[in-house]
Amino acid sequence: MKLHDTGVYLVNGVPQTSAPAGVTEADAKKGTIAYGILKAHNTGDSMQDLRMKFDSMTSHDITYVGIIQTARASGMTEFPLPYVMTNCHNSLCAVGGTINEDDHQFALSAAHKYGGIYVPPNMAVIHSYNREMMSGCGRMILGSDSHTRYGALGTMAVGEGGGELAKQLVGRTYDMSYPGVVAIYLTGKPAPGVGPHDVALALVAATYANGYVKNKVMEFVGPGVANLSADYRNGIDVMTTETTCWSSIWQTDDTTKKYFVQHGRPEAYKELKPADVAYYDGCIELDLSTVECMIALPMHPSYAYPIRELKANAKEILQAAQDQANRQLGGKVEMDLVGKICDDGRIYVDQGVVAGCSGGTYENICAVADIIKGKSCGNGEFKFSVYPDSMPTYLELVKNGAVADIVAAGGIFRECFCGPCFGAGDTPANGEFSIRHTTRNFPNREGSKPGEGQISAVALMDARSIAATAANGGYLTAASELTDVEYTVPDYHFEQGVYDKRVYNGWGHPEPDYALKFGPNIKDWPEQPALTDDLLVKIVSYITDPVTTTDELIPSGETSSFRSNPLRLAEFTLSRKDPAYVPNAKAVKALDEQRKAGKLPAEVARVYDDLKKLGYAPDAANTNIGSAIFANKPGDGSAREQAASCQRVLGGAANFACEYATKRYRSNCINWGMLPFLVENPGALDNGDYVYLPGVRKALLEAADELDAVAVKPDGGLVKFTVKLGAMTDAERQILADGCLINYYKNN
C-alpha cells in the first residue's frame, strides 16, 4: 500500500503526480466523482461553502426519538424528504421493561403522522435496508449513525448527529466547507479466503493514526474495483468510517448495475467515474492481491496485523496489545491477552460472531457456510453466532441451505440485529476473547464494565477467518490457511415482498391528525440557557488519553434503552471513564441555579474575588456558570448526539480539547450549545479549575480568531491563556449564542 505525500492527478484512469499540459489544479478538482455529487446537492452560491440538502435520511431506534422531538420543537409539521426509521439496535428486551417497544410504537406513529418509512424490529439492520431500498447512483443520504456509508453503490452517505438530521426536517441545509477528496486506487484481486474486512482493516491501519483521510471523501477508483462483487465493496465501504473520513464514493460499473436490477430498482443505476483528468488531494494505491487475512486487536480497528504475523510472534504482539489496552483502561481492571496462548503456541479464542452491516451480508454468510459445512465448532467453551443483515438475506440463506450448514456445525443463527457491535448481544464473559466481523472493538463496546471488575477483549476479523477458527474449535485460524474450501457464492434472489408485507411506507402521505404514541420513558428535551456575555465554567473531568471515544463519553449497551429520556440517560455520562463526572457536573449546575435565583454561591464569590486581582469585574447576572471537560482528542466513534447532549442537560457549557476527533462530534457539541474550545497549552488547565471567559458571546458572534481565558486554580492562582473555536458558519455561531439548535429555531 502506498500513500502519496502530495496531490495526484488521475489521467485517463492512471495516477500521476503532475498535471497534463494546459490543465489547472482548480479545474481538475471538478473531475472527481465527489465534486459532481456535491455540486448537484449544493443549494448555495459557492462550492467552497456548501449548503446541502439530501435525497433521504435514516435513523435507528437509539436516535430517531430525539431527532423527531428536536424537529417537533423546532416547528416541523411533516417530513420534507423520505425518512427511514429502522429498529435494529433496541430490539431486545429493554432494561427498563417496555420502553424499547414504546420507542418503536412512537416511530410507527411518527411515520403515519409525518409521512415516514418504518422498518419493524428484526426486519433489517439500518444500513442494509438503505442499501437495498434507498441507495442510488449520484444520491446523497444522511443518517444518524456513524456507519452511514453507501458509496460502493454510488451513493454519497454521511453519518452525523441528530441535530443535523433535525435541520433537514425543518427545511434547513447541511453546511460545511468543501472537503478534500482522496483517491483509493485499487489494482489486483483478493486472494482466496481474503474478505472485505481484511481489506478494510488494512486501510484503517494505514490511515487512522496519521489522519490521512480525516474529514475527507474517500473515492474508490482503479481497475481493481471490477474484481470485487457488490457485497465485497459494501463490506469495505462501511468500514471507511473507522478511518475518520467524512464520506465515501466508488466508481460504478456493470456490477453496480446488476445489484440494482437484482433489487428491482434498475432506474437507480447510472455510471459514475472520474473525468479524463481529475485532481485528488491525496492518493492511496492498494494492490488487493497483497492483502492478507487480518486481525485488529483490542481496542481499535486500526490496531491491525496479518493473522500470519500474529501467529508467528504471538507472545510479543499480544503482550504489546495487552499493555496498550491496560493503559487505556487506566488500572481499573486488567485485560489478559497473553493468557490466550496455549502450551502448544496456538492462540485460543472463546467466541466468534459475524453480524451487522459489515459482517452479516449475503456473500459473507455464504462463505461462512462453505467453510464450516460438515465440520463442528466443538462442544467446549468456544461459541459461534451469525446474524444476517436483513430478512431478504435471511430468506435466501434459508433457501440455499447456508443456515442449515451453519446450524448443523453447532453455530447459532440469530435475528437481524446490530447488538454485538455495541454491547447488547453476545456479550462475552469476563476474561473472554471474542473475534468479530463487526465494525468496532472500542473499549467496553462489547458490554464490559471495568468499574465493576469486568473486562473482555474483542478483535475484529473477516467472517471467513472467523469461520475457519470455528471449524478449528476456537483456535485462531486464517481462512487463507484452508486448502479444501470451495467458495460457491450461489446467485442471490432478492424478495421484496418480505418488505412489502411488513414495512410501513408513508412517504408523501402524512396523516397530520394521527396521534403520536408516547411511552412513559419518552421525554421532551429540557430547556437550555442562551450564552451570556461572559461565561464561567468549572473543569469537572480532565482526560489525558490520546483519544476519547463517544462510547466513553456516553456508554453504549444497556444505556441504549434510556436514550429517549435525556435526563435519565445523562446519569450514565462518562460513567465507565470518570464516575465522578455526573455528581460533579450536577454540583456545578446547582451553583448556576443559585446564581439565577439571585444568591451568588460562596465558592463562586471567591473565584470572582480572585479575578478582580487581574482587573476583571464579573457580572453574575450576565455570566452563566457551567461545567466543562478537557480531553486531548474527544469524539472518535459513533454519531450519536447524546455524547454531547448528556453533558448539556447536566449543565455542560463547553469542552476544551487539543483537537476534535470527528466533524460529527464537534457538530453535536455546537448543536447542543457546547462551545468546542481548542487549547494549545492543556497544562494551563486542571481538574477542579474554574475558567473565566470574558466577552465570550461578542467574540463568538464576531468570529474572533482567539478568545481570552483565565484559569482560576483552587488555591487562588491565576493563569491567563487563549482559546480558539475554529472555523464555523454564521448559523453555527448563532446556534451557540442561542444555547442550542432548538432555541435557534425558536429565535430565527
C-alpha positions, 0 to 999 in steps of 0.5 A, spaced: 500 500 500 502 506 498 500 513 500 502 519 496 505 525 500 502 530 495 496 531 490 495 526 484 492 527 478 488 521 475 489 521 467 485 517 463 484 512 469 492 512 471 495 516 477 500 521 476 503 526 480 503 532 475 498 535 471 497 534 463 499 540 459 494 546 459 490 543 465 489 547 472 489 544 479 482 548 480 479 545 474 481 538 475 478 538 482 471 538 478 473 531 475 472 527 481 466 523 482 465 527 489 465 534 486 459 532 481 455 529 487 456 535 491 455 540 486 448 537 484 446 537 492 449 544 493 443 549 494 448 555 495 452 560 491 459 557 492 462 550 492 467 552 497 461 553 502 456 548 501 449 548 503 446 541 502 440 538 502 439 530 501 435 525 497 433 521 504 435 520 511 435 514 516 435 513 523 435 507 528 431 506 534 437 509 539 436 516 535 430 517 531 426 519 538 430 525 539 431 527 532 423 527 531 422 531 538 428 536 536 424 537 529 417 537 533 420 543 537 423 546 532 416 547 528 416 541 523 409 539 521 411 533 516 417 530 513 420 534 507 424 528 504 423 520 505 425 518 512 427 511 514 426 509 521 429 502 522 429 498 529 435 494 529 439 496 535 433 496 541 430 490 539 431 486 545 428 486 551 429 493 554 432 494 561 427 498 563 421 493 561 417 496 555 420 502 553 424 499 547 417 497 544 414 504 546 420 507 542 418 503 536 410 504 537 412 512 537 416 511 530 410 507 527 406 513 529 411 518 527 411 515 520 403 515 519 403 522 522 409 525 518 409 521 512 415 516 514 418 509 512 418 504 518 422 498 518 419 493 524 424 490 529 428 484 526 426 486 519 433 489 517 439 492 520 439 500 518 444 500 513 442 494 509 435 496 508 438 503 505 442 499 501 437 495 498 431 500 498 434 507 498 441 507 495 442 510 488 447 512 483 449 520 484 444 520 491 446 523 497 443 520 504 444 522 511 443 518 517 444 518 524 449 513 525 456 513 524 456 507 519 452 511 514 456 509 508 453 507 501 458 509 496 460 502 493 453 503 490 454 510 488 451 513 493 454 519 497 452 517 505 454 521 511 453 519 518 452 525 523 448 527 529 441 528 530 441 535 530 443 535 523 438 530 521 433 535 525 435 541 520 433 537 514 426 536 517 425 543 518 427 545 511 434 547 513 441 545 509 447 541 511 453 546 511 460 545 511 466 547 507 468 543 501 472 537 503 478 534 500 477 528 496 482 522 496 483 517 491 483 509 493 486 506 487 485 499 487 489 494 482 489 486 483 484 481 486 483 478 493 486 472 494 482 466 496 479 466 503 481 474 503 474 478 505 472 485 505 474 486 512 481 484 511 481 489 506 478 494 510 482 493 516 488 494 512 486 501 510 484 503 517 491 501 519 494 505 514 490 511 515 487 512 522 493 514 526 496 519 521 489 522 519 490 521 512 483 521 510 480 525 516 474 529 514 475 527 507 471 523 501 474 517 500 473 515 492 474 508 490 477 508 483 482 503 479 481 497 475 481 493 481 474 495 483 471 490 477 474 484 481 470 485 487 462 483 487 457 488 490 457 485 497 465 485 497 465 493 496 459 494 501 463 490 506 469 495 505 465 501 504 462 501 511 468 500 514 471 507 511 468 510 517 473 507 522 478 511 518 475 518 520 473 520 513 467 524 512 464 520 506 465 515 501 464 514 493 466 508 488 466 508 481 460 504 478 460 499 473 456 493 470 456 490 477 453 496 480 448 495 475 446 488 476 445 489 484 440 494 482 436 490 477 437 484 482 433 489 487 428 491 482 430 498 482 434 498 475 432 506 474 437 507 480 443 505 476 447 510 472 455 510 471 459 514 475 467 515 474 472 520 474 473 525 468 479 524 463 483 528 468 481 529 475 485 532 481 485 528 488 488 531 494 491 525 496 492 518 493 492 511 496 494 505 491 492 498 494 494 492 490 488 487 493 492 481 491 497 483 497 492 483 502 492 478 507 487 475 512 487 480 518 486 481 525 485 488 529 486 487 536 483 490 542 481 496 542 481 499 535 480 497 528 486 500 526 490 496 531 491 491 525 496 485 523 496 479 518 493 473 522 500 470 519 504 475 523 500 474 529 501 467 529 508 467 528 510 472 534 504 471 538 507 472 545 510 479 543 504 482 539 499 480 544 503 482 550 504 489 546 496 489 545 495 487 552 499 493 555 496 498 550 489 496 552 491 496 560 493 503 559 487 505 556 483 502 561 487 506 566 488 500 572 481 499 573 481 492 571 486 488 567 485 485 560 489 478 559 491 477 552 497 473 553 493 468 557 490 466 550 496 462 548 496 455 549 502 450 551 502 448 544 503 456 541 496 456 538 492 462 540 485 460 543 479 464 542 472 463 546 467 466 541 466 468 534 460 472 531 459 475 524 453 480 524 451 487 522 452 491 516 459 489 515 459 482 517 452 479 516 451 480 508 449 475 503 456 473 500 459 473 507 454 468 510 455 464 504 462 463 505 461 462 512 457 456 510 462 453 505 467 453 510 464 450 516 459 445 512 460 438 515 465 440 520 463 442 528 465 448 532 466 443 538 462 442 544 467 446 549 467 453 551 468 456 544 461 459 541 459 461 534 453 466 532 451 469 525 446 474 524 444 476 517 443 483 515 436 483 513 430 478 512 431 478 504 438 475 506 435 471 511 430 468 506 435 466 501 440 463 506 434 459 508 433 457 501 440 455 499 441 451 505 447 456 508 443 456 515 442 449 515 450 448 514 451 453 519 446 450 524 448 443 523 456 445 525 453 447 532 453 455 530 447 459 532 443 463 527 440 469 530 435 475 528 437 481 524 440 485 529 446 490 530 447 488 538 454 485 538 457 491 535 455 495 541 454 491 547 447 488 547 448 481 544 453 476 545 456 479 550 462 475 552 464 473 559 469 476 563 476 474 561 473 472 554 476 473 547 471 474 542 473 475 534 468 479 530 466 481 523 463 487 526 465 494 525 468 496 532 472 493 538 472 500 542 473 499 549 467 496 553 463 496 546 462 489 547 458 490 554 464 490 559 464 494 565 471 495 568 468 499 574 465 493 576 471 488 575 469 486 568 473 486 562 473 482 555 477 483 549 474 483 542 478 483 535 475 484 529 476 479 523 473 477 516 467 472 517 471 467 513 477 467 518 472 467 523 469 461 520 475 457 519 477 458 527 470 455 528 471 449 524 478 449 528 474 449 535 476 456 537 483 456 535 485 462 531 485 460 524 486 464 517 481 462 512 487 463 507 490 457 511 484 452 508 486 448 502 479 444 501 474 450 501 470 451 495 467 458 495 460 457 491 457 464 492 450 461 489 446 467 485 442 471 490 434 472 489 432 478 492 424 478 495 421 484 496 415 482 498 418 480 505 418 488 505 412 489 502 408 485 507 411 488 513 414 495 512 410 501 513 411 506 507 408 513 508 412 517 504 408 523 501 402 521 505 402 524 512 396 523 516 397 530 520 391 528 525 394 521 527 396 521 534 403 520 536 404 514 541 408 516 547 411 511 552 412 513 559 420 513 558 419 518 552 421 525 554 421 532 551 428 535 551 429 540 557 430 547 556 437 550 555 440 557 557 442 562 551 450 564 552 451 570 556 456 575 555 461 572 559 461 565 561 464 561 567 465 554 567 468 549 572 473 543 569 469 537 572 473 531 568 480 532 565 482 526 560 489 525 558 488 519 553 490 520 546 483 519 544 476 519 547 471 515 544 463 517 544 462 510 547 466 513 553 463 519 553 456 516 553 456 508 554 453 504 549 449 497 551 444 497 556 444 505 556 441 504 549 434 503 552 434 510 556 436 514 550 429 517 549 429 520 556 435 525 556 435 526 563 435 519 565 440 517 560 445 523 562 446 519 569 450 514 565 455 520 562 462 518 562 460 513 567 465 507 565 471 513 564 470 518 570 464 516 575 465 522 578 463 526 572 455 526 573 455 528 581 460 533 579 457 536 573 450 536 577 454 540 583 456 545 578 449 546 575 446 547 582 451 553 583 448 556 576 441 555 579 443 559 585 446 564 581 439 565 577 435 565 583 439 571 585 444 568 591 451 568 588 454 561 591 460 562 596 465 558 592 463 562 586 464 569 590 471 567 591 473 565 584 470 572 582 474 575 588 480 572 585 479 575 578 478 582 580 486 581 582 487 581 574 482 587 573 476 583 571 469 585 574 464 579 573 457 580 572 453 574 575 447 576 572 450 576 565 455 570 566 452 563 566 456 558 570 457 551 567 461 545 567 466 543 562 471 537 560 478 537 557 480 531 553 486 531 548 482 528 542 474 527 544 469 524 539 472 518 535 466 513 534 459 513 533 454 519 531 450 519 536 448 526 539 447 524 546 455 524 547 454 531 547 447 532 549 448 528 556 453 533 558 448 539 556 442 537 560 447 536 566 449 543 565 455 542 560 457 549 557 463 547 553 469 542 552 476 544 551 480 539 547 487 539 543 483 537 537 476 534 535 476 527 533 470 527 528 466 533 524 460 529 527 462 530 534 464 537 534 457 538 530 453 535 536 457 539 541 455 546 537 448 543 536 447 542 543 450 549 545 457 546 547 462 551 545 468 546 542 474 550 545 481 548 542 487 549 547 494 549 545 497 549 552 492 543 556 497 544 562 494 551 563 488 547 565 486 542 571 481 538 574 477 542 579 479 549 575 474 554 574 475 558 567 473 565 566 471 567 559 470 574 558 466 577 552 465 570 550 458 571 546 461 578 542 467 574 540 463 568 538 458 572 534 464 576 531 468 570 529 474 572 533 480 568 531 482 567 539 478 568 545 481 570 552 481 565 558 483 565 565 484 559 569 482 560 576 486 554 580 483 552 587 488 555 591 487 562 588 492 562 582 491 565 576 493 563 569 491 567 563 491 563 556 487 563 549 482 559 546 480 558 539 473 555 536 475 554 529 472 555 523 464 555 523 458 558 519 454 564 521 448 559 523 453 555 527 455 561 531 448 563 532 446 556 534 451 557 540 449 564 542 442 561 542 444 555 547 442 550 542 439 548 535 432 548 538 432 555 541 435 557 534 429 555 531 425 558 536 429 565 535 430 565 527 
